[in-house]
Amino acid sequence: MKTITIMDTTLCREDSTFAFKEKMEIMRQLERLNVDVIELPEIDNPKRDVLFVRTASTFVKHATISVAAGSSKESIEQAAAALSATANGRIRIELPVSPVGMEYTCHKKPDKMKEWIAAAVAAAKTHCGNVEFCAVDATRAEVEFLKEAIAVAVEAGATAVSVCDSTGEWMPDDFAAFVSSVAEGVSVPLAVRCNNKNGLAAAQAALAVRGAASGVKASVGGEDTPLETMAMILKNCGNSYGIESNIRQTQLHSTVKQVEWVSGNAKNAHAVIATGAADEEGIHLDANDDIAAVSAAVLTLGYDLSEDDTARVYEEFSRVAQKKTVTAKDLEAIVASTALQVPATYKLVNYVVNSGNVMTSSAQVTLERDGETMQGVCIGDGPIDAAFVAIDQIIGHHYELDDFQIQSVTQGKEAMGSALVKLRADGKLYAGNGISTDIIGASIRAYLNAVNKIVYEEA
């Protein structure tokens, strides 16, 4: 039986805006699922990203942690520094091999590109015994040059290689034949990364691993092969074709579901709270239910929360339950906006908003920080704008508002609203979610949630 290596790329998604704790939780879930490799993007902020990788190394024991590196000496050294405390570390050299990619991205001719690949792999090898060469646009390359580039990388010390279909336009059988051709004579494991824009990635990957490939790069969300789909193919079809994976199938659905709402919380509020089965759970809780009942309901929905997160969920549940019966959808939204959040530097105490069509909107907001209450009073272009300005006044800083969305979580006159706020600080987006039966309250909580993430990372 051929065991397929599953390499998760969820944290490399270009659309992600993960906070430190969100990334940690995703790493924990992937380790729990028993993926073989967890891939991380290139080091962007050395102080923050190196700390993240080193912290993750304390609990990621089974999976290999793979950090991308450019071809520069500095980026390779930063990747090595991040992996210094990791038992199973890998440096990933990702470079283009197509004529267009080499010419316009790297400004190099084929011969010079091969020299560059060899130098980058060799430099990474001096720091880490496990080095992967990734041909990021392999299906656009000339096949003979691609083979030469892979051979150069292996000769320089690469212990694994991967080829990527960045276009997602190849039919599965054509891609599998392409991979088999490229794999001839390659002495190290070869993995594939397939783009799912046309829904073909899982089929491409399945046929590739049935043939010459030994690994698949997959993700929860994003454009790569869907992780859950690939794992299910290997489970249901593996015996017939002699292939399997190390994924823990009994935990697959619940774990993927948790990663989805963590990543959705960072990207889009709708993705967090929308669940197909929520209404089918038959959950109806009220203010008389204790923390044990709420915890059991949360577990029914598939969320395995820590003791601290359970306490936060129950605190928010108690606030909402004073006004309405809490259903499965409500509870999903509470979990999404409350659990797995950074410690709240600023806490909302109360707010008073005045608004009308014949008066200027004003807001008085009271926050608490380290036991001290602080108050801001401001006017604005509408009640929500006034509340946001009042918060800025209290914290003494104005962050750029990149996105703001409001939507209903449930239906009826007691519907609970959800707000999404995205703030930009130092070029990075921070997403905050808030829920309430009052859309102004939901908006204020979402704004504070984003502010707290910024303050937490700056600290």
BAKOL-688207 format. One record per residue: x, y, z of N, C-alpha, C, O in turn; residue in one letter. Coordinates in pm, whole numbers, plus 50000, padded with zeros to 5 digits. Example, Ala and Ser with C-alpha at 12.3 -4.5 7.8 and 13.67 -1.06 7.14 Angstrom:
BEGIN
513194943150780512304955050780513204967050780514244966850846A
512854977550708513674989450714512905000350787513415011450804S
END
This chain:
BEGIN
500854988050000500005000050000500885012550000501815013650081M
500615021749912501375034249898500755044949986499595048449970K
501555050250081501055060650172501335074450114502485078150091T
500265082150090500375095350030500635105850137499955106050240I
501615114450114501915125350206500925136850182500765141550070T
500285141250289499345152450281500045164950336500455165350452I
500165175050251500875187450286499855198850287499355202850182M
499545204050405498485213950417499015228050392500035232150447D
498295235550306498705249150268497725259850316497765271150268T
496855256450411495825265850456496415279250500495865289750466T
497515278950574498085291350626498875299150521499395309950549L
498955293750399499625300850289498635307750196499025313650096C
497345306950229496335313050144496555328050132496795335050231R
496485332950009496715347149984495605355850041495815367650067E
494395350150060493265358050108493155358150260492185363350314D
494145352450329494045351050473494515363550547495445370350503S
493855366550659494265377350748494235371950891493545377250977T
494995361250913494955354351041495695362051150496785367251126F
495095362751267495785367851384496655356651443496525345051406A
497535360351535498485350851593497765338851652498125327351624F
496735341351733496055330351800495255321851702495135309751720K
494705328051598493975320451497494925310851424494555299351397E
496115315451392497095306751327497485295251419497645283851374K
497645298251547497985287751644496895276951649497195265051650M
495635281351651494545271651659494475263151534494225251151542E
494695269151417494705261351293495825251051296495635239651254I
497005254951345498125245551356497765233951449498075222451419M
497115236951561496725226451656495755216651590495875204451606R
494785221951516493795213251452494425204551344494065192851330Q
495365210051269496025202251163496915191451223496995180351170L
497575194551332498385184451401497485173251454497835161451446E
496335177151507495375167451557494865158451445494595146551466R
494715164151325494225156551211495275147251153494965138251075L
496535149351193497635140551151498095143151008498515133950938N
498005155850963498595158950832500105157150843500665158150952V
500755154450732502185151350735503055163850735504105164150799D
502615174150663503395186550652502455198450665501395198650603V
502845208250747502095220750757502955231650695504035234750745I
502475237450587503255247350514502925261450561501765264850583E
503965269650576503825283550618504435292550511505355288450440L
503925304850499504465314050398505855319150435506365316250543P
506445326750344507765332550368507705342350485506695348950507E
508795343150559508875352150674508695366550626509445371450542I
507675373250682507395387150644507885396750752508615406250724D
507485394050875507925401850991508795392651077508255384351150N
510115393951070510995384451140510675382751288510655371451338P
510415393651358510175392651502508905384851530508895375951616K
507825388051459506535381551484506495367451428506085358151498R
506925365651302506795352651237507745342251294507375330551306D
508945346251330509885336751392509345332151527509445320351562V
508765341551604508165337951732507015328151712506855318651789L
506205330451608505075321551581505545307351552505025297751609F
506535305851463507015292451426507625285451547507405273551569V
508385292851625509015286751744507965282551845508095272051908R
506915290651862505835287051955505095274751906504795265651984T
504785274451776504095262951719504905250151733504345239251746A
506215251451731507095239751741506975232551875507355220951887S
506435239551976506305233352108505195222952113505205214152199T
504215223952020503125214152024502945206451893502215196451890F
503585210751786503525203051660504665192951664505815196351640V
504335180551692505335170051709505345159951594506395154651558K
504165157451537504095147451429504405153751294505225148651218H
503755164851265503875170851132505215177951113505815182851209A
505665178350989506825186450951506355200750927505355202950858T
507065210350985506745224450962507625229450849508845229350858I
506975233850741507685238250621507535253350604506415258350597S
508645260450598508625275050582509185278650445510265274050407V
508455286950372508915291150241510065301050253510145308650349A
510955300750155512065310150151512275314550007512145306449915A
512605327049989512995331649857514395326749827514935318349899G
514975331849724516315327249689517405335749753518595332649740S
517005346449821518015355149882518585348750008517915340850075S
519815352250038520475346950157519705350750283519585342650376K
519195362950287518485367850406517215359850432516945355950546E
516425357350327515155350250347515405335750388514645330250468S
516445329650335516785315950374517225315450520516855306350594I
518035325250561518495325750700517325328350796517305323050907E
516365336450755515195339050839514345326450855513855323650964Q
514175318950747513445306350755514155296550848513515289550927A
515475295950837516255287050923516155291151069516055282551157A
516175304251095516065309151233514705305451292514615301551408A
513655306551211512315303051259512215288251293511515284451387A
512925279951217512845265351235513875259951332513975247751351L
514645268551394515765264151478515335255351596516115246951642S
514105257251644513635249351758512695238051715512085231551800A
512585235851586511645226051533512325212551512513375211651450T
511695202151565512265188751550512195184051405513135177951354A
511065186951339510875182951199510645195451115509505199351090N
511725201751072511615214050994511975211950849512695202650814G
511455220650763511765220150620511795234250565510945242450598R
512785237250482512835249850409512365247150267512805237750201I
511455255650220510825253750090511295264749993511015276550015R
511975260849888512435270349787511415270449673511315260749598I
510675281349659509625282449559510055292049449510225303949474E
510245286949328510715295249217509995291649087509585280149069L
509845301448996509195298748867510135291548771511355293048779P
509565283748681510365276548582509825278448440510385273048345V
508755285948426508215288648292508995300048229509575308148301S
509025300948098509745311948031509285325648078510105334548104P
507955327348090507435340348134507815343148279508235354248313V
507665333148365508005334948506509465338148529509795346948608G
510335331148459511775333648474512145347448423512945354448485M
511565351348309511955363848244511425376048319512155385748340E
510145375548359509505387548413509485388048566509415398848624Y
509555376448630509595376348777511015376748829511325384148922T
511885368648769513255367548818514285374348728515445376148766C
513855378248607514745384948510515975376348480517105381248478H
515725363348455516835354248428516545345248309515405341448284K
517595342048237517525332348129517615318348188518025316748303K
517225308048110517195294348164518485289748233518415284048342P
519655291948170520905287248230521155294048364521565287648461D
520925307248369521125314548494520105310348599520395310348719K
518905306648554517875302248648518285289248715518075287448835M
518855280048638519315267448696520415269848799520455263248903K
521295279148769522345282648865521735288348993522185285449104E
520705296548975520045302849090519345292349175519415292849298W
518675282749111518005271949184519025263949264518805261049382I
520135260449200521165252649269521735260149388521945254249494A
521975273049371522555280949480521585282249597521985281149712A
520305284549566519305286149672519115273249751519075273449874A
519005262049680518835249149748520065245849832519935241249946V
521245248149777522485245249852522585253849976522995249050082A
522205266749964522255275550081521285270950189521625271050308A
520075266950148519095261950245519575249150310519325246750428A
520275240750232520755227850283521785229650394521895221050481K
522525240550392523525242850498522855245650632523465243850737T
521595249850628520875253150752519905242250795519615240750913H
519405234550698518345224750728518535212550639518735213850518C
518465200950698518665188650620517515185550527517685177950431G
516345191150554515155188350475514805200650391514355210750445N
515015199750260514785211050170513915206450054514175196149992V
512865214250026511985211149913512135221849804512175233749832E
512225217149680512195226349567510815225749504510345214949466F
510165237149492508805237849440508805245849310509115257749310C
508445239449199508305246149069506915251949062505945244849033A
506795265049088505485271049114504595271948991503375272949004V
505175271648871504355272448750504755261348652504975263748533D
504845249348705505405238048629504655235148500505265231748399A
503325236348501502555232748381502725242848269502295240348157T
503325254148298503585264048194505035263248144505425270548052R
505805254548204507215253548168507415244248049506535236248016A
508575245447985508985235647886509425223147960510275223848049E
508855211847925509035199648003510505196048021510915192248131V
511295197047917512705193347927513445202448025514285197948103E
513125215548020513775224648116513315221748258514105222248352F
512035218648274511525215248406512275203348464512655203348582L
512495193148383513235181448429514655185148469515185180348569K
515285193848388516645198148419516685206148550517605204448631E
515685214748571515635222748694515485213848817516125216048920A
514625203648805514435194448917515725186648944516105184849059I
516375182248839517635174748855518695183348922519435178549008A
518765196048884519725205248945519425206949093520335206849176V
518125208449127517735210149267518085197849351518575199049463A
517815185949296518125173549369519625172049387520085168049494V
520385175149284521835174149293522395183949397523405181149462E
521715195549414522165205449511521765201949654522215208349749A
520905191749670520555187349804519085186849838518725183949952G
518205189649742516765189149769516355174949805516715165349737A
515585173749914515115160649959513685157849914513175146849935T
513035167849853511675166249801511465176849693512085187449697A
510595173849599510255183549495508735183449477508065173849512V
508225194349422506795194949392506585202949265507315212349235S
505565198849190505205205749066503795211149080502925204449136V
503575223249030502295230049052501585232948921502195237448824C
500285230248920499435234748810498765247548856497675247248913D
499405258748831498905271648880497715276748800497045286048844S
497445270848683496355275648598495035268548626493975274448607T
495095256048669493885248248693493145244648566491955241748570G
493825244948452493165243048324493415229348261492865226248156E
494235221048325494535207848269493475197748311492995197948424W
493105188848218492235177748252493005167748339494225166548325M
492315160748428493005151848522493935141648458495055139548506P
493495135148349494345125048286495565131248221496645125348222D
495415143248163496565150048103497575154048211498785152848192D
497065158848323497965162948432498705150948487499905151648513F
498005139748506498645127748559499745122848465500795118448511A
499495123548334500505119348237501705128648241502855124248228A
501435141548259502505151448271503375148448393504605148748384F
502755145648506503495142848630504335130148614505485129748658V
503765119948553504515107548531505745109848445506805104248470S
505585118348344506715121548256507815128848333508995125848318S
507405138548414508375146548490509075138048596510255140148625V
508345128548654508875120648765509905110248724510605104748809A
510015107448595510965097348549512395101348587512885111948549E
513035092648661514415095148700514595103748823515715105748867G
513505108948880513595117149001513745107849121512915098949142V
514785109849199515115100549308514535104449443514715097249541S
513845115749450513255120249577511735120849562511225120849449V
510995121349674509525121949665509055134049585509605145049598P
508035131949502507495142649420506025144749456505225135449453L
505685157249490504305160749527503685169649421504385175149336A
502355171049426501655179649331500835190049406500345187649517V
500695201649342499825212249393498925216549278499395221249175R
497615214949297496655217349188495715228849223495245229949336C
495455237349125494535248549141493105243849116492835236849019N
492195247749205490825242649201489835252349139488635251149164N
490295261749059489365271849008488285265848918487205271648905K
488545254448857487545247748774487005235048839486315227148774N
487305233148968486785221549040487455208449005486915197749034G
488635209048942489305196848896490465192448985491055181848962L
490795200549086492025198049162492055184249226493065177249217A
490965180249291490965167149359491135155849259491845146149287A
490475156849142490615146449041492035146248984492595135548962A
492605157948960493985158648913494925151949013495755143648976Q
494775155649140495655150249244495475135249260496445127849277A
494225130649254493955116249271494625108049162495245097749191A
494515112349038495145105048929496675106048935497385096748898L
497165117548984498615119248994499205109849098500255103749073A
498555108449214499095099649319498835084949287499545076149335V
497815082349207497625068649160498795064549072499135052749061R
499415074749009500565072148925501875074548998502215067249091G
502625084848956503985086749004504125095549128505105094449201A
503155104349153503275113749265503105106549398502415096449407A
503755111949502503675105749635503115115249739502995111649856S
502755127649698502225137149794501295147049727501355149249606G
500405153149809499445162949760499435174949854499375173549976V
499505186949794499335199149871497855202749869497265204849763K
497255203349987495815205649998495555216250105496435219350185A
494355221750105494055232150203492585231950240491745226050171S
492285238550351490895241150391490565255050338491075265050389V
489705255650237489445268350171490575271550076491495263550058G
490515283150014491565287049922491425280249787490375274649755G
492485280849708492415276149569493055262449548492975256949438E
493675256849650494325243849634493325232349646492145234549674D
493805220149625492965208249640492265208249776492945209549878T
490945206949781490255206749911490735195049997490705183549954P
491155198050118491725187850207490735176650236491085164950228L
489515180350271488535170150309488185161150190488055148950206E
488045167050073487725159149954488845149249922488585137549893T
490095154049929491235145249899491315133749999491555122249961M
491125136950127491195126550229490095116250210490325104250231A
488915120650171487805111350150488045102550027487675090850027M
488645108149923488985100049805489945088849843489775077349802I
490965092449920491935082349962491305071750052491695060050047L
490335075950134489665066350222488745056950143488785044750161K
487925062750055486895054849987487415047149866486865036749830N
488455052149802488955045749680490345039449698490835032349611C
490955042249813492345038149834492585023249821493575019049761G
491695015049878491915000549875491924995149733492644985649702N
491125001349646491044996449508492294999649429492624992649332S
492995010349469494155014749391495465014249471496505019049423Y
495415008549591496645006749668497245019649722498465020849731G
496395029249757496895041849814496125045149942494955041749956I
496815051850035496205055850162496915068150214497915072650157E
496395073650325497045085050391497035082950541496405073550591S
497735091750613497775090750759496695099150826496675100050949N
495805105350750494765113950805493845105950897493445094750864I
493525111851013492595105351106491175107751057490615118451079R
490605097950992489315099450927488185102251025487245109450991Q
488245096651144487165098751241487085113251287486035117651334T
488185120551275488195134551318488175144351200488235156451218Q
488095138751078488235147150959487185158150951487525169950940L
485915154450955484855164350932484835175151039484795187051008H
484875171051167484795181051275486015190151274485895202151300S
487205184551246488415192651245488405202651129488735214351148T
488025197951011487945206950896486925217950922487135229450884V
485825214350986484775224151016485315235051109485015246851090K
486095231051207486665240951299487655249951227487665262151248Q
488505244151142489465252451067488725262050975489155273450956V
487615257550918486845266050828486305278350900486395289450847E
485755276651020485195288451085486275297251146486075309351161W
487435291551181488545300051226489055308551110489255320651125V
489255302150994489745309650878488675318850825488985329750778S
487415314650832486325323350790486205335550877485855346350827G
486475334251005486425345551098487415356251058487165368151078N
488535352051000489535361750958489215367750823489705378650790A
488395360950743488155365650606486785372150589486695383250535K
485745365550634484425370350603483425365550706483345353550733N
482685374450761481745370850866480705360850817480265352150893A
480305362150692479285353050641479765338750640479005329550669H
481045336850605481595323250601481645317150739481555304950754A
481775325750842481855320550978480535315251025480455304451083V
479475322850999478215319551063477305310950977476305305751026I
477645309250849476785301450762477125286750772478235282750736A
476215278550820476425264150828475185257050777474065260650812T
475415247150693474285240550631473435232650729472225231350709G
474055227350834473315218350922472865224851051472245218351134A
473155237751068472895244051197471435242951239471145240051355A
470515245251144469105245051179468605231051209467535229251268D
469375221051169468935207351187469295201851325468885190851361E
470075209551402470535204251530469455204551638469575197451738E
468405212751620467345213251720467765219051851467255214951955G
468685228751851469175234951974468325247152008468145256051925I
467805247552131467035259052179467395261152325466985253452412H
468175271452351468645274252486468095287652533467825296552452L
467935289152665467505302052719468335305552840469305298652872D
467965316352908468745321753019468825312153137469665313953225A
467975302053141467985292553252469025281453234469305273953327N
469595280453114470575269853088471945273553146472385284953134D
472605263753208473895266453270475035263853172474795260253056D
476275265653219477445264353131477605250053079478115248052969I
477175240153158477285226253113476385223752993476775216852899A
475175229352997474235227452886474745234452760474655229052650A
475285246352778475815253752663477025246452605477165245352484V
477905241452693479085234152648478695221652569479315218552467S
477665214652616477205202652546476645206152408476865198852311A
475925217352400475365221652272476475225352174476405222152056A
477495232152224478635235952140479325223452087479725223051970V
479485213452172480115200852131479275193852024479815187651932L
477955194752037477055188951938477275194951800477165188151699T
477595207851798477835214851672479195211351612479495215051499L
480025204151689481315199751635482505207751681483595206251626G
482325216551782483415225051827483965220051961483235219052060Y
485255217151961485925212352083486725224052140487865226252101D
486115231452233486725243752283487505241352411487235231952485L
488475250152436489215249752561488325254952674487245260252650S
488795253352797488025257952913487835273052910486755278052942E
488885280352871488795294952865487805299352757486995308352780D
487875293152641486955296852533485515293352568484595300652533D
485315282052635483975278252679483405288752774482225292252766T
484245293752864483805304052958483415316852884482425323252919A
484185320552781483875332652705482575330852625481765340052615R
482405318852569481175316152495479965316952588478935322452551V
480105311452708478975311652802478665325952847477495329452864Y
479685334052866479465348052905478665355452797477735362752827E
479055353352670478345359852560476945353952543475995361152514E
476825340852562475525334252555474565340252658473405342952627F
475045342252779474205347652886473675361452850472535364852882S
474515369452783474075382952742472965382052637471955388952646R
473175373352538472185372052430470915365452480469815369252438V
471045355652569469895348052617468945356552702467795352652723A
469405367952749468515376852823467445382852732466415387352780Q
467695382752602466785389152507466035379452418464985382952364K
466565367252401465935358052307466355343752334467325341152405K
465615334352277465985320252279467145318352182467105323152069T
468175311252226469375309252145469245296152068469125285352127V
469275297151935469185285451849470585280951806471595286951845T
470635270551724471925265551676472675276151598473885277751615A
471965283451511472615293851432473155304951523474265309851503K
472355308651624472825318851719474105314051788475065321551801D
474085301451832475225296051906476465295351816477585297851862L
476275291751688477385291751593478015305751587479245307051591E
477175315951577477675329551567478395333751694479405340751688A
477885329551810478535332851937479905326451944480875332951984I
480005313851906481295306951907482275313951813483435316251848V
481795317151693482665323151592483195336751635484345340151604A
482395344551705482805358151742483475358951878484065369151911S
483405348151957483885348852095485065339552122486025343652188T
485005327252071486085317752098487285320752010487175327351907A
488435315752052489685316851976490055331351947490665334351844L
489695340252037490045354352019491245357752108491545350652204Q
491895368652075493015373152157492465378852287491285382552293V
493295379752393492825385952518492325400052491492935407552416P
491215403652553490585416652528491285427552609491065428752730A
492115435352543492745446852610491695457152648491715462652758T
490785459852555489685469152579488375461252586488085453152498Y
487585463852690486285457352705485185467852703485315478652760K
484085464452637482965473652629482165473352759481735462752804L
481995485152819481175486352941479755490252903478805483252939V
479595501352831478285505452784478425515652673479515520552645N
477315518652609477305528952506475915535152498474905528652527Y
475885547852460474625555152440474745562352306475695569852284V
473785560052218473815566052085472555574252063471445569652093V
472715586252009471575594851974471625597351824472655601151770N
470495595151757470465596851613469055599951566468085596051630S
468945606951455467645610251398467815617851268468935621551233G
466715620251197466835627051068466875642151080467035649150980N
466735647451204466805661951223467905665751322467935676951373V
468825656351348469905659151442471175651951400471125641951328M
472315657151444473595650751417473785638951511473585640151632T
474175627651457474365615651539475525617451636476555623251601S
475345612351758476405612951859476465599751933475495592151938S
477615597051989477785584452063478655586852186479645594152181A
478255580652295479065580452418479405565852447478515557652472Q
480685562752443481145548952461482055548352583482935556752601V
481825538252667482665535952785483365522552772482725512252754T
484685522752782485495510552774486245508552905486385517752986L
486725496352923487545493153041488865487152996488895478452910E
489955491953055491285486353028492035485253160492225495253230R
492455473153193493205470553316492465476053438493075481753529D
491145474253439490345478653553489985493353554489225497753640G
490495500853460490205515253453489185517853343489325513053231E
488125525653377487115529053278487495542053208487995551453270T
487235542353076487555554052994486355556952906485685547852859M
486095569652885484895573552814485215582852697486075591552708Q
484515580952585484655589552469483295594352422482345586552419G
483195607052387481945612752337482245619852206483075629052204V
481595615752096481885621651966480625622251881479645615151907C
480665630751779479615631051679480175624651553481385623651537I
479285620451462479755614051341478695613851233477585618651253G
479055608451120478145607251007477305594651024477515584750954D
476365595151115475555583551149475975577751283477075580651331G
475115569851345475405564751480476605555551488477345555951586P
476815547151387477945537751390479255545151373480235542251443I
479295554651281480505562751262480845570351390482005571051430D
479825575951455480055583151580480645573951687481535578051762A
480135561551694480645551951793482095548351764482915547451856A
482425546251636483795542851599484755554351633485855552151684F
484325566551605485175578151636485375579451787486455583151832V
484325576351865484445576952011485465566752061486225569552154A
485475554852000486465544752039487875549452004488795547952084I
488025555251885489335560651845489805571151946490985571751980D
488875579351992489215589752089489745583552219490695588652279Q
489125572652260489535566052386490915559852373491765561652460I
491135552452264492415545252251493545554352203494715550652209I
493185566252154494205575752112494855572351980495995576351954G
494135564851896494715561051767493575558551668492545552951704H
493775562751545492795560151439493365550151340494425552651281H
492675538951321493085528951223492205530151099491025533451108Y
492795527450984492065528450859490995517450851491295505550867E
489765521450827488665511950812488645506850669488315514350577L
488995494150650489105488450516487795482450467487505482650347D
486995477050559485735470650520484795470450639485225469350754D
483505471350611482495471050715481235464650658480705469250556F
480745453950723479555446950675478635443750791479095440850902Q
477335444450764476325440650863475375430850797474995432650681I
474985420450870474015411050816473265404350930473685404651045Q
472155398250896471335391250994471775376751004471985370050903S
471915372051128472265358051150471015349351150470985338551090V
469985354151219468735346651228467595355251177467795366951143T
466395349551173465255356651118464275360551227464375355751340Q
463335369451192462315373551288462655386651355463745392151336G
461705391751434461905404751497462985404551606463505415051644K
463315392551655464395391251753465685386451688466545380751754E
465805388851559466985384051485468275389651544468325401151587A
469295381351546470605385651594471445390051475471525383051374M
472045401751486472855407151378474325404351398474805403351511G
475045403251288476485401151291477155412351213476675416251107S
478245417451266478995428151200480415423451176481005416651260A
480975427251062482365424651028483065437951007482605446350929L
484185439851076484995451951060486415447551025486965438651089V
487005453850924488395451250889489165464350902488865474150834K
490165464350989491025476051009492405473150953492865461750957L
493045483250902494385481750846495385488850935495235500650966R
496425481550975497515487151056498835482251001499055470250988A
499725491350968501045488050911500915479150788501715470050768D
499885481750707499715474350584499045460850598498815454050498G
498715456750720498095443650742496645445450786496315454750860K
495775436350739494365436950774494085428750900494615417850918L
493225434250986492775427351107491255427151104490615437651101Y
490675415151106489225413651098488635411551236489165403851316A
487545418551263486855416951391485395413851367484775419351275G
484825405051450483405401651441482695405351570483275404751678N
481435409051557480615411951674479195407651648478725408351534G
478495403351751477095399351736476265405951843476745408451953I
475005408651811474075414551905472705415051839472595414351717S
471665416151922470335418651866470225433151821469235436851757T
471215441151853471295455351816472465456951718473605453851753D
472205461651597473275462351497474355472451535475505470851496I
473995482751610475015492251655475925485451756477145487151752I
475325477651848476125470351945477025460251878478185458551917G
476505453351776477315443651702478485450551633479595445251630A
478235462351579479285469851509480375474451606481565473551574S
479985479251722480955483751822481805471951868483025473251880I
481175460551893481925448751937482885443851829483995439451860R
482475444451704483345440351594484555449751583485675445151562A
484315462551598485405472451591486405470051704487615470251682Y
485885467851824486755465051939487525452051921488695451151959L
486875442051863487525429251839488735430951748489795425151773N
488595439051643489715441651553490805449851622491995447051605A
490405459851700491375468151773492185459551869493405461151879V
491515450551940492215441952036493235432951968494285430152025N
492935428251846493905420151772495145428351737496265423551746K
494915440851697496055449451662496915452051784498135450651779I
496275455751895497005458752018497765446552067498895447752114V
497145434752056497765422352103499025419352022500055415952080Y
498965420551890500135417551807501215428151824502405424951820E
500815440751842501815451251864502565449051994503735452552007E
501865443152091502515440552221503465428752213504095425252313A
END
